Amino acid sequence: MKALELIIERIILSSRWILVVFYFGLVAALAVYAFSFALKFLKIAQNVFVYTDADMILAMLALIDAALVASLIVMVMISGYENFVSRFDEADDEVSFLGKLDAGSLKIKVASSIVAISSIHLLQIFLNANQYSDSKLMWFTIIHLAFVISAVMLGFLEKLMNKPKSGKADLDL
């Protein structure tokens, strides 16, 4: 029975390597997104003298939004691999956050990134407010506020979970 248990445990532990397929998929998605970014940039560069100030601000916000999304993809790839599959052997000097992001910290960083992306998107919408009905503007704002509240709650819960137990630890302060 113990041998069967060991085999099952090895299979379950080895199954984490299936996640590598997802991380390769994210690498491919990042490459496609980089190509899309390059096309957006070329369009902006071609129209730099045609765009109004408002159009240029919207275009720059779109590039910033794309950079934040790309950073989010990289953060999820690296941290997910590090936390769930295997440690990076030689990359500690190259990426400062390796080994420092646990699953809870990663959730907070992802939520913060989503709030930042949503903020930029909401700003783009407000700069084009005349194209949207009042009810759509209200719903975009409510959805953004839901992201903000979710991120704050995740941070609060993470802080509660990492709070030292009361007792002797409090006396040492």
WOGIUR-V112811 format. One record per pair of residues at least 6 apart in sequence whose C-alpha atoms are under 8 Angstrom apart, sorted by the first residue. I is the first residue (numbers start at 1). J is the second residue. D is the distance in whole Angstrom. If there is no record, write none. Layout:
BEGIN
i:I j:J d:D
i:I j:J d:D
END
This chain:
BEGIN
i:16 j:84 d:7
i:16 j:85 d:6
i:17 j:85 d:6
i:19 j:81 d:8
i:19 j:85 d:7
i:20 j:81 d:7
i:20 j:85 d:8
i:23 j:77 d:6
i:23 j:81 d:7
i:26 j:73 d:7
i:26 j:77 d:7
i:27 j:77 d:8
i:30 j:70 d:6
i:30 j:73 d:7
i:30 j:74 d:8
i:33 j:70 d:7
i:34 j:70 d:8
i:37 j:63 d:7
i:37 j:66 d:7
i:40 j:63 d:8
i:41 j:63 d:7
i:44 j:56 d:8
i:44 j:59 d:7
i:48 j:56 d:8
i:54 j:127 d:8
i:58 j:124 d:6
i:58 j:127 d:8
i:61 j:120 d:6
i:61 j:124 d:7
i:65 j:117 d:6
i:65 j:120 d:6
i:65 j:121 d:8
i:68 j:113 d:7
i:68 j:116 d:8
i:68 j:117 d:7
i:69 j:113 d:8
i:69 j:117 d:7
i:72 j:110 d:7
i:72 j:113 d:7
i:76 j:106 d:8
i:76 j:110 d:8
i:78 j:98 d:8
i:79 j:98 d:7
i:79 j:101 d:6
i:79 j:102 d:8
i:79 j:106 d:7
i:81 j:87 d:7
i:82 j:88 d:7
i:82 j:98 d:7
i:82 j:99 d:7
i:83 j:99 d:8
i:83 j:101 d:8
i:83 j:102 d:7
i:83 j:103 d:7
i:87 j:99 d:8
i:88 j:98 d:8
i:91 j:98 d:8
i:92 j:98 d:6
i:104 j:158 d:6
i:105 j:158 d:8
i:107 j:154 d:8
i:108 j:151 d:7
i:108 j:154 d:6
i:108 j:155 d:6
i:111 j:147 d:7
i:111 j:150 d:8
i:111 j:151 d:5
i:111 j:154 d:8
i:112 j:151 d:6
i:114 j:147 d:7
i:115 j:144 d:7
i:115 j:147 d:6
i:115 j:148 d:6
i:115 j:151 d:7
i:118 j:144 d:6
i:118 j:147 d:8
i:119 j:144 d:7
i:122 j:140 d:7
i:122 j:141 d:7
i:122 j:144 d:8
i:125 j:132 d:8
i:125 j:137 d:8
i:126 j:137 d:8
i:129 j:137 d:7
END
